[in-house]
Amino acid sequence: MDKLNVAIVGCGRISVSYADAFRKLKKYVNVCYAVDTDLKKAQEFAAPFNCNYTTDTDEIFNKGIDAVHLCLPHYLHPVIAIKAMKAGIHVLVEKPIAITLQEADEMLRVQKETGVKLGVIFQTRYTKSVKVLKELVQSGKMGKILGARSYLTWNRPYSYYEGSDWKGTWDKEGGGVLIDQAIHSIDRVRYILGSDAEWIEGSIHNYCHEEIKVEDAAEAVIKFKNGCIYNLYACNLYSDNSPVTIEIFGENGRAGLIQDLGFIEKDGMYTEIRSAYEEVSVGPNYWGSSHHIQLKDFYLSVLNDAPVKVDGIEGKKTLEIIKGIYKSSQEKKRICLPFNDVKITEIKK
Ligand SMILES: NC(=O)c1ccc[n+]([C@@H]2O[C@H](COP(=O)([O-])OP(=O)(O)OC[C@H]3O[C@@H](n4cnc5c(N)ncnc54)[C@H](O)[C@@H]3O)[C@@H](O)[C@H]2O)c1
């Protein structure tokens, strides 16, 4: 097999990044199906690829599809991923892997049982600056890593939520700014550190979005097994989508990111890792332009039967930090890993 037959399930906002990636990766894929419960969206996605479209995901399961991309409301990720894996189809699911740790575990179990590949989209790992930062930290040149911080202050107005039947809800989105937006910062910090979380303490708040029940702000401290203390702040009540900042602080200096622009500081001298964006993002700038790089990586794992770099286990580890913050906030205590998940219906004051 030198090309994969792929389908996309969910042709909403993020699907433009997939259309762009499919065009760039013609050498690896035949786009065979676009699926959306909204027929018009499926039809519109399918048109430029001249492929099939349907409103019923079950229709694609015995049509020779090798891999499926899931771009769905969060609570549907495990439901459709498990069906697809059981049908022998490789799955690349958008973040988050799921909204509960139990569902993520079930996805991992089915992946193991079926032997298909399961990947989770964290495209912001796939930039030059993140690659350089990871290599720098892992090389030991920064010395012992003592601290990390990430700061995300974005804007999601009421209109963002009112047009959606799942965003802003605990049962369908699984949370707010943490599980939807700051998930990429948390994932990058965890990936660059190359260490697992040991304990988590934090709190979530809803300051400015009375019309929804999920958090619009969060702060947390996460202790990693390598000793690093990670401090995070995230909100989507700011007046603009400011560049996300991430910093890693080691005995021998600091390095970090301002959005995709990387920097290394030693003795007060700053070196730029790369300049701004490699390519113009097809969506909002903060989505970046790396979906096609991660998709290619996933396709090569399938074609060469090689391990998936951002696999289900990676997806679960990042989700676990988010769920740890939620649990810590609800129970007002430090949460040590592993822990039993918590179901939230509203934020405890
Ligand atoms: N990686 C990123 O940077 C990034 C950015 C934006 C969104 N996302 C993720 O992409 C996913 C989708 O987000 P979005 O903003 O595109 O949402 P959206 O609401 O715009 O799109 C979801 C689509 O799924 C369709 N759908 C709902 N139920 C369905 C079902 N049972 N079968 C088939 N289609 C169904 C809806 O009709 C809708 O078109 C989420 O996981 C989100 O977190 C990722």
PDBQT file of the ligand as one rigid body, heavy atoms in Angstrom, charges set to zero:
ROOT
HETATM    1  N1  LIG A 401      -6.091  21.425  16.683  1.00  0.00    +0.000 N 
HETATM    2  C1  LIG A 401      -6.615  22.644  16.760  1.00  0.00    +0.000 C 
HETATM    3  O1  LIG A 401      -5.922  23.659  16.854  1.00  0.00    +0.000 OA
HETATM    4  C2  LIG A 401      -8.104  22.776  16.741  1.00  0.00    +0.000 A 
HETATM    5  C3  LIG A 401      -8.718  23.991  16.440  1.00  0.00    +0.000 A 
HETATM    6  C4  LIG A 401     -10.126  24.028  16.408  1.00  0.00    +0.000 A 
HETATM    7  C5  LIG A 401     -10.857  22.886  16.720  1.00  0.00    +0.000 A 
HETATM    8  N2  LIG A 401     -10.189  21.740  17.035  1.00  0.00    +0.000 N 
HETATM    9  C6  LIG A 401     -10.917  20.510  17.416  1.00  0.00    +0.000 C 
HETATM   10  O2  LIG A 401     -11.631  20.015  16.294  1.00  0.00    +0.000 OA
HETATM   11  C7  LIG A 401     -12.821  19.366  16.746  1.00  0.00    +0.000 C 
HETATM   12  C8  LIG A 401     -14.013  20.018  16.059  1.00  0.00    +0.000 C 
HETATM   13  O3  LIG A 401     -14.039  21.386  16.406  1.00  0.00    +0.000 OA
HETATM   14  P1  LIG A 401     -14.734  22.474  15.462  1.00  0.00    +0.000 P 
HETATM   15  O4  LIG A 401     -14.373  23.797  16.032  1.00  0.00    +0.000 OA
HETATM   16  O5  LIG A 401     -14.436  22.165  14.035  1.00  0.00    +0.000 OA
HETATM   17  O6  LIG A 401     -16.265  22.161  15.802  1.00  0.00    +0.000 OA
HETATM   18  P2  LIG A 401     -17.559  22.427  14.920  1.00  0.00    +0.000 P 
HETATM   19  O7  LIG A 401     -18.705  22.419  15.839  1.00  0.00    +0.000 OA
HETATM   20  O8  LIG A 401     -17.341  23.616  14.026  1.00  0.00    +0.000 OA
HETATM   21  O9  LIG A 401     -17.577  21.131  13.977  1.00  0.00    +0.000 OA
HETATM   22  C9  LIG A 401     -18.023  19.877  14.419  1.00  0.00    +0.000 C 
HETATM   23  C10 LIG A 401     -18.769  19.239  13.261  1.00  0.00    +0.000 C 
HETATM   24  O10 LIG A 401     -19.148  17.910  13.629  1.00  0.00    +0.000 OA
HETATM   25  C11 LIG A 401     -20.450  17.681  13.078  1.00  0.00    +0.000 C 
HETATM   26  N3  LIG A 401     -21.050  16.552  13.807  1.00  0.00    +0.000 N 
HETATM   27  C12 LIG A 401     -21.652  16.582  15.033  1.00  0.00    +0.000 A 
HETATM   28  N4  LIG A 401     -22.056  15.332  15.360  1.00  0.00    +0.000 NA
HETATM   29  C13 LIG A 401     -21.700  14.524  14.344  1.00  0.00    +0.000 A 
HETATM   30  C14 LIG A 401     -21.804  13.123  14.115  1.00  0.00    +0.000 A 
HETATM   31  N5  LIG A 401     -22.377  12.306  14.995  1.00  0.00    +0.000 N 
HETATM   32  N6  LIG A 401     -21.329  12.625  12.936  1.00  0.00    +0.000 NA
HETATM   33  C15 LIG A 401     -20.760  13.435  12.017  1.00  0.00    +0.000 A 
HETATM   34  N7  LIG A 401     -20.624  14.778  12.189  1.00  0.00    +0.000 NA
HETATM   35  C16 LIG A 401     -21.073  15.303  13.345  1.00  0.00    +0.000 A 
HETATM   36  C17 LIG A 401     -21.169  18.989  13.242  1.00  0.00    +0.000 C 
HETATM   37  O11 LIG A 401     -22.282  19.094  12.358  1.00  0.00    +0.000 OA
HETATM   38  C18 LIG A 401     -20.067  19.988  12.904  1.00  0.00    +0.000 C 
HETATM   39  O12 LIG A 401     -20.034  20.320  11.533  1.00  0.00    +0.000 OA
HETATM   40  C19 LIG A 401     -12.819  19.508  18.264  1.00  0.00    +0.000 C 
HETATM   41  O13 LIG A 401     -12.209  18.375  18.812  1.00  0.00    +0.000 OA
HETATM   42  C20 LIG A 401     -11.946  20.723  18.511  1.00  0.00    +0.000 C 
HETATM   43  O14 LIG A 401     -11.335  20.752  19.776  1.00  0.00    +0.000 OA
HETATM   44  C21 LIG A 401      -8.855  21.661  17.034  1.00  0.00    +0.000 A 
ENDROOT
TORSDOF 0
